[in-house]
């Protein structure tokens, strides 16, 4: 969804006296036409939509256990993490139309305006955040956009749960919450078509890889 600056067209009508012809002379005693019925009103510009239409959810501060049981990699060992301040998280992956509105191009391999943007580097994802933050209307609103940290992403994905998945330990339910290899049919899909996690965030388990 792009921001468009609209210059409102001004209309004017000559409300001065008209010279009466023979037909007008016969109607001079009729009540005047209410100007409200004939004035052409310029269309007002639409309200700017901040964040190019992205929806956000305020996530609370909290502590959770990050990592995966049994993993030996230092980056994925179980460890406690505290998110000290609430933060806003986009409830959907950034769509192709949102990305194109800011960057002016769409490099995605799997086209679809409501599909998540794909085939972009971390630097391009970061540049998207910077360009969106630099918009005058975003500055005026005090909005600053960035990628989540890895801890913030996992915190949002777990959504206050301690089970293997946000919906429990039953892997057979995964298809209700995500597009993955067995269900995606080798393409991405419009965002938000599967069930959200308990915090109202969609597509955390599939559809597209997400940068932190």
Helices and strands as residue ranges (DSSP letters): H 22-25, G 35-37, G 50-53, E 56-59, E 62-66, E 79-83, E 87-90, H 96-103, H 122-134, H 136-141, H 150-158, G 171-176
